[in-house]
Amino acid sequence: MNPASLHTLLNEHNIKVLLTDFFDTIVHRIVHPNYTQRLWAKILIREFGLKGSIDSLYFTRRESSLHLKKRLGLHEVEIPYEALKLEVFNRLVNNLIIEPDQKDQFLKFFELADLKSEQAVQFLNTEVVQLLQEAKSEGLKIYIVSDFYGPKPLFKKLLKHHGIQDLFDGVYSSSSSQASKFQGTIYDQILNDLNISPGQIVMIGDNKRCDFQKAKDKGLHASLLPHQKFLLKNKLKSVGNDKRDYDKVIDKTYKACRGKEAPPYSEYIILFQVFIERLYIISRRFNIKNLFFASREGLYLKKLFDLYQEQSFLAPDDRIGTHYLRMSRQAAFQITYEPLHKEEFSYMRKRFRALSIEKFIQNFAFDKEIEANILFELKATKPKEAVDGFFDSDDFSQLMNLPLFQQAYEQNRKNQKKAFLAYLSSFDVDVDSEGINIVDVGWGGTMQEAIFKVFEEKIPVTGYYLGLRENYNIQEMTKRYGLLFSIHPYEVYSDHILTANTQLYEQLLSANHGSILGYDETVENFTLENYKQEEKELFENHLMAHQEFMLNRFKILLKDLDLICYDYSIVQNKITDLALRTGLFQNKKKLNFISILNRGFIQNVGANKVGMVYNPAKAGDLKTLIKEFLIQPEAKFRYIAKLKSLLYGKKRIYAYLLPMRLVYWYFLFNRFVREKILKRRFFLKYNYFR
């Protein structure tokens, strides 16, 4: 129907009211109609942190609808929306997927998720809208009549979303009316409500039965729109594959991040996106109100999380509070030190056998004058010289017995704890009732343990890390989660692959400020900081551009993934292969970049060494390494991933001669044999089959 034919119809039959279908008439979906409800399931899983797949929730809704259809004796589109919401909720409660006390929020978010999923996939048919505007200008009243699962309020929000709410005088939705076009009963309700002759009404739509034949059966005029091409497209949209769609988006991002203009290793933004999404989901699962992103990697992670949350949340008042917590291992130790006669300095004892007096003293937030006075009173002849077995040396013993050091240590210990607690209270978060939820890159939970100790182990401090590779004394009140890889409950194939090159995770997440040395109530941000020149130059000359590029790719990636349904296994398999390829296939640009990063890497605890040096001896003897690689190559991946850059720093020709493509193929072959052939023939007690 076009404006001219509509005008003719109006004049010939004295039409006063125009009824119009909505779906595949006024709007179309870019996905199959049923796929919209899979998106609904994806959104609800994300917002409640539900355990279970998208399809399991989708089919729970489908079966709930079919059950109510039979029980109520109604057509499926006539089922009351509130009854459907309640039935789905009861089934989830019964299967321990959601808690009974989440009822009100679930019923609210059920509709918000429907709205968000519909908004994401709909677009207007401008020709039909123009036709309706023409009818409106002729003085006709226009009503939407739709066989739709949603109620009138949901419909009105969709109209407002499209900016066409003023075009319509009312909405008839089958789920609100418990009557439908399919049965023809909704036309009786309309005639009764409008109190008008059927001959003065025309119905337009794309469905021959519902919009044309049933309308004519009730005496209405009807016009069938030529939208067969859209109906055909809907059928074609039912064909698809989640894994293929997800792989396509990730491959697009990976390709863009390996382009000529892209900074090296910018494909790590894919891993960061997965981490941020999992952090958001687990935060919803545990009903977390506030997250503390620990410095320095937390600054960029917070920026990514805020962007993700802005795109994802359903209710503006339901945002998770995000806070940047300036902290470091050095600062963490100072707020938890025991009185000197009890303190064992266990962390530094384990990691720094050789240490100088000067470097040890610099691990405290003493001012320069106190440091100088301590060294003067010690009469240390070589304060800068590292002493092997420092913590068992005479130098260390003399320092511990020095009254000036004892006094400075005790004063610093008390001041640091007091200043830190004042700093934490400045965030205006009720940590006594909420606990503290720390977000950090990893790798064990040093700062988490320190905060727990500061609060005398009375409030829970939970850690959410990109990865966990160290086993601390985890308690009920210090739980921690590695969201990309973890040694808990035990390591599997992907954990070994993703744990390689943790230095890259750290440095790509660098911040534009120095390391936190300690706390002071009288200074800005409550923190004492030291921004080493090497770090500053590295960030400003290299990493700042990296982060800007990755941020732009992150925004594109979120948009591309918005309409794709994917589960944990699809994602984990893809990022494992991504990490495998990234670790093995390093071109000249990447190798040069690794060299730059190594020179700018600074330890902020202990000896404060500048630069990263790899020790090949850690991999073991060559014969054992090769044997273990052939059996379980992923367990040696962290060494193999560093091999090319190690050779590149010594003799470049050797680096280029490494057959990394062959190594990659062996990884794939080995995994295929173990998982598809051998695993079927052995019990699962063997480590090789994890």
Residue pairs with C-beta under 8 A, 6 or more apart in sequence:
1 9
1 131
1 204
1 223
1 225
2 131
3 130
3 131
3 134
5 223
6 131
6 134
6 135
7 134
7 138
9 15
9 202
9 221
9 223
10 135
10 138
10 140
10 202
13 199
13 200
13 202
13 221
14 199
14 200
15 140
15 200
15 201
15 202
15 221
16 140
16 141
16 196
16 200
16 201
17 140
17 141
17 142
17 143
17 194
17 196
17 200
17 201
17 202
18 132
18 135
18 140
18 141
18 142
18 143
18 201
18 202
18 204
19 142
19 143
19 144
19 145
19 190
19 201
19 202
19 203
19 204
19 215
19 220
20 26
20 128
20 132
20 142
20 143
20 144
20 145
20 203
20 204
20 205
21 144
21 145
21 146
21 181
21 203
21 204
21 205
21 206
21 207
21 210
21 211
22 144
22 146
22 148
22 155
23 29
23 33
23 146
23 148
24 206
24 207
24 227
24 230
24 231
24 234
25 125
25 128
25 204
25 205
25 206
25 211
25 225
25 227
26 124
26 125
26 128
26 129
26 132
26 144
26 164
27 122
27 123
27 124
27 125
27 158
27 162
28 122
28 123
28 125
28 230
29 36
29 121
29 122
29 234
29 237
30 121
30 122
30 123
30 237
30 563
31 39
31 121
31 237
31 563
32 234
32 237
32 238
33 234
34 238
35 121
35 237
35 238
35 240
35 565
36 117
36 118
36 121
37 58
37 61
37 62
37 117
38 54
38 55
38 58
38 565
39 117
39 120
39 121
39 563
39 565
40 58
40 61
40 113
40 114
40 117
41 54
41 55
41 57
41 58
41 61
41 565
42 54
42 565
43 113
43 116
43 117
43 314
44 50
44 57
44 109
44 110
44 113
45 52
45 54
45 57
45 281
46 277
46 280
46 281
46 284
46 312
47 109
47 113
47 284
47 312
47 313
47 314
48 98
48 102
48 106
48 109
48 284
48 285
49 281
49 282
49 283
49 284
49 285
49 286
50 57
50 92
50 97
50 98
50 285
51 97
51 285
52 97
53 567
54 565
54 566
54 567
57 92
60 88
60 91
60 92
61 84
61 88
63 91
64 84
64 87
64 88
64 91
65 76
65 79
65 84
65 149
66 76
67 87
68 74
68 79
68 83
68 84
68 87
69 75
69 76
69 79
72 79
72 83
74 178
75 174
75 180
75 182
75 183
77 147
77 148
77 149
77 174
77 175
77 180
77 182
78 174
78 175
78 177
78 178
78 179
78 180
78 183
79 149
79 175
80 175
80 176
80 178
81 111
81 149
81 150
81 151
81 154
81 175
81 176
82 107
82 151
84 149
84 175
85 106
85 107
85 110
85 111
86 107
88 110
89 98
89 103
89 106
89 107
89 110
92 98
92 106
93 99
93 100
98 106
108 315
109 314
109 315
111 150
111 153
111 154
112 314
112 315
113 314
114 149
114 150
114 154
115 154
115 157
115 158
116 314
118 150
118 154
118 158
119 158
119 161
120 562
120 563
121 563
122 158
122 161
122 162
124 162
124 164
128 225
129 164
129 167
132 142
132 167
133 167
135 142
136 142
136 167
141 169
142 167
142 168
142 169
143 168
143 169
143 170
143 171
143 172
143 190
144 155
144 159
144 168
144 170
144 171
144 172
145 172
145 181
145 186
145 187
145 190
145 203
146 155
146 171
146 172
146 173
146 174
146 181
147 174
147 180
147 181
147 182
147 210
148 155
148 173
148 174
148 175
149 175
150 173
150 175
151 173
151 175
151 176
152 171
152 173
152 176
154 173
155 171
155 173
156 165
156 171
159 165
159 167
159 168
159 171
172 186
172 189
172 190
174 180
174 181
174 182
174 186
177 186
177 189
179 185
179 186
179 188
179 189
180 186
180 210
181 187
181 205
181 207
181 210
181 211
181 214
181 215
182 209
182 210
182 214
183 214
184 214
184 217
184 218
187 203
187 214
187 215
187 218
187 220
188 218
190 201
191 198
191 201
191 218
194 201
198 218
198 219
198 220
199 219
199 220
199 221
201 220
201 221
202 220
202 221
202 222
202 223
203 211
203 212
203 215
203 220
203 221
203 222
203 223
204 211
204 222
204 223
204 224
204 225
205 211
205 212
205 224
205 225
206 224
206 225
206 227
206 230
206 231
208 224
211 222
211 224
212 222
212 223
212 224
213 222
215 221
215 222
216 222
242 564
242 565
242 566
242 567
242 570
243 566
243 570
245 564
245 566
246 561
246 564
246 566
246 570
246 571
246 574
247 574
249 557
249 560
249 561
249 564
250 270
250 574
250 575
250 578
252 560
253 267
253 269
253 270
253 553
253 556
253 557
253 560
254 267
254 270
254 578
256 262
256 553
256 556
257 266
257 267
257 269
257 270
257 553
258 267
262 549
263 542
263 545
263 546
263 549
263 550
263 593
264 589
264 590
264 592
264 593
265 504
265 508
265 546
265 582
265 590
265 593
266 546
266 549
266 550
266 553
267 578
267 582
268 504
268 505
268 508
268 550
268 582
269 550
269 551
269 553
269 554
269 557
270 557
270 575
270 578
271 466
271 484
271 498
271 505
271 575
271 578
271 579
272 301
272 304
272 466
272 509
272 550
272 554
273 304
273 308
273 554
273 557
273 558
273 561
274 483
274 484
274 571
274 575
275 301
275 466
275 483
275 484
276 301
276 304
276 305
276 308
277 308
278 483
278 484
279 291
279 305
279 439
279 464
279 483
280 305
280 308
280 309
280 312
280 320
282 464
282 481
282 483
283 291
283 320
283 437
283 464
286 462
288 320
288 434
288 437
289 320
289 321
289 429
289 434
290 320
290 321
290 322
290 323
290 427
290 429
290 434
290 437
291 305
291 320
291 321
291 322
291 323
291 437
291 439
291 464
292 298
292 323
292 324
292 325
292 427
292 436
292 437
292 438
292 439
293 299
293 301
293 302
293 305
293 322
293 323
293 324
293 325
293 439
293 440
294 325
294 327
294 438
294 439
294 440
294 447
295 324
295 325
295 326
295 327
295 328
295 511
295 513
295 516
296 328
296 509
296 510
296 511
296 513
296 515
297 440
297 441
297 505
297 506
297 509
297 510
297 511
298 324
298 325
298 439
298 440
298 441
298 511
299 324
299 509
299 511
299 512
300 509
300 510
300 511
300 547
301 439
301 441
301 509
302 322
302 324
302 439
303 551
304 551
304 554
305 322
305 439
306 322
307 551
307 554
307 555
307 558
308 558
309 319
309 320
309 322
311 558
311 562
313 319
321 429
323 427
323 429
325 424
325 427
325 438
326 423
326 513
326 516
326 525
326 526
326 527
326 529
327 447
327 516
328 447
328 515
328 516
328 517
328 604
328 605
329 347
329 446
329 447
329 604
329 605
330 363
330 515
330 516
330 517
330 518
330 604
330 605
331 416
331 420
331 516
331 517
331 518
331 519
331 527
332 446
332 447
332 449
332 450
332 451
333 347
333 363
333 450
333 605
334 364
334 365
334 412
334 413
334 416
334 518
334 519
335 416
335 417
335 420
335 450
335 454
335 519
336 417
336 449
336 450
336 453
336 454
337 343
337 409
337 413
337 416
339 410
339 413
340 400
340 406
340 409
340 410
345 391
347 446
347 605
348 355
348 360
348 363
348 391
348 605
348 606
349 391
351 605
351 606
352 390
352 606
352 607
353 388
353 389
353 390
354 386
354 387
354 388
354 389
354 390
354 607
355 386
355 387
355 390
355 391
355 606
355 607
356 382
356 383
356 384
356 385
356 386
356 387
356 390
356 607
357 375
357 378
357 380
357 383
357 387
357 395
357 399
358 371
358 375
358 380
358 383
358 384
359 384
359 386
359 606
359 607
359 608
360 390
360 396
360 399
361 371
361 374
361 375
361 399
361 405
362 371
362 608
363 605
363 606
364 408
364 409
364 412
364 518
365 412
365 415
365 416
365 517
365 518
365 519
365 520
365 528
366 374
366 408
366 412
370 404
370 408
373 404
374 399
374 402
374 404
374 405
374 408
375 383
377 402
377 404
378 395
378 398
378 399
378 402
380 395
386 607
387 393
387 395
387 396
390 396
399 405
400 406
412 518
415 519
415 520
416 518
416 519
417 454
418 521
419 518
419 519
419 520
419 521
419 526
420 454
420 519
420 526
421 454
422 521
422 526
423 519
423 521
423 525
423 526
423 527
424 431
426 526
431 455
431 459
432 459
435 459
435 460
435 461
435 462
435 477
436 451
436 455
436 459
436 460
436 461
436 462
437 461
437 462
437 464
438 447
438 448
438 451
438 461
438 462
438 463
438 464
439 463
439 464
439 465
440 447
440 448
440 463
440 464
440 465
440 466
441 465
441 466
441 467
441 505
441 506
441 509
442 465
442 466
442 467
442 468
442 469
442 482
442 502
442 505
443 465
443 467
443 468
443 469
443 470
443 502
444 468
444 469
444 470
444 471
444 472
445 463
445 465
445 468
445 470
445 472
445 478
445 480
448 461
448 462
448 463
448 478
448 480
449 472
449 478
451 461
452 459
452 461
452 477
452 478
455 461
457 477
459 477
460 476
460 477
460 478
460 479
461 477
461 478
462 478
462 479
462 480
462 481
463 478
463 479
463 480
463 481
464 480
464 481
464 483
465 480
465 481
465 482
465 483
466 482
466 483
466 484
466 505
467 482
467 483
467 484
467 485
467 486
467 498
467 499
467 502
467 505
468 480
468 481
468 482
468 485
468 486
468 487
468 488
469 482
469 485
469 486
469 487
469 499
469 502
470 487
471 487
471 488
472 478
472 480
474 480
474 488
482 488
484 498
484 575
485 491
485 494
485 495
485 498
485 499
486 495
487 495
490 690
491 690
492 690
493 576
493 634
493 671
493 690
494 572
494 573
494 575
494 576
496 634
496 635
496 637
496 638
497 576
497 579
497 580
497 583
497 634
497 637
498 575
498 576
498 579
499 638
500 579
500 583
500 637
500 638
500 641
500 642
501 583
501 638
501 641
501 642
503 597
503 598
503 601
503 612
504 597
507 538
507 543
507 597
507 600
507 601
508 543
508 546
508 547
508 550
510 535
510 538
510 539
510 543
510 547
511 539
512 539
512 540
512 544
513 529
513 531
514 529
514 530
514 531
514 532
514 535
514 536
515 529
515 530
515 531
515 532
515 535
515 602
515 604
516 527
516 528
516 529
517 527
517 528
517 529
517 530
518 527
518 528
519 526
519 527
519 528
520 526
520 527
520 528
532 602
532 610
534 599
534 600
534 602
534 610
535 600
535 602
537 600
538 596
538 597
538 599
538 600
542 593
542 596
580 637
580 664
580 667
581 664
583 637
583 640
583 641
584 640
584 641
584 644
584 660
584 663
584 664
585 660
585 661
585 664
586 594
586 644
586 645
586 660
591 644
591 645
591 648
591 655
594 645
594 648
595 645
595 648
595 649
597 612
598 611
598 612
598 613
599 610
599 611
600 610
600 611
601 610
601 611
601 612
602 608
602 609
602 610
603 609
614 642
614 645
614 646
616 646
618 639
619 625
619 636
619 639
620 628
625 636
625 639
628 635
628 636
629 636
629 640
630 670
631 688
632 687
632 688
633 640
633 666
633 667
633 670
634 667
634 671
637 667
640 663
643 658
644 655
644 658
644 660
645 655
647 654
647 655
647 658
648 655
674 688
674 689
675 689
678 688
678 689
679 689
682 689
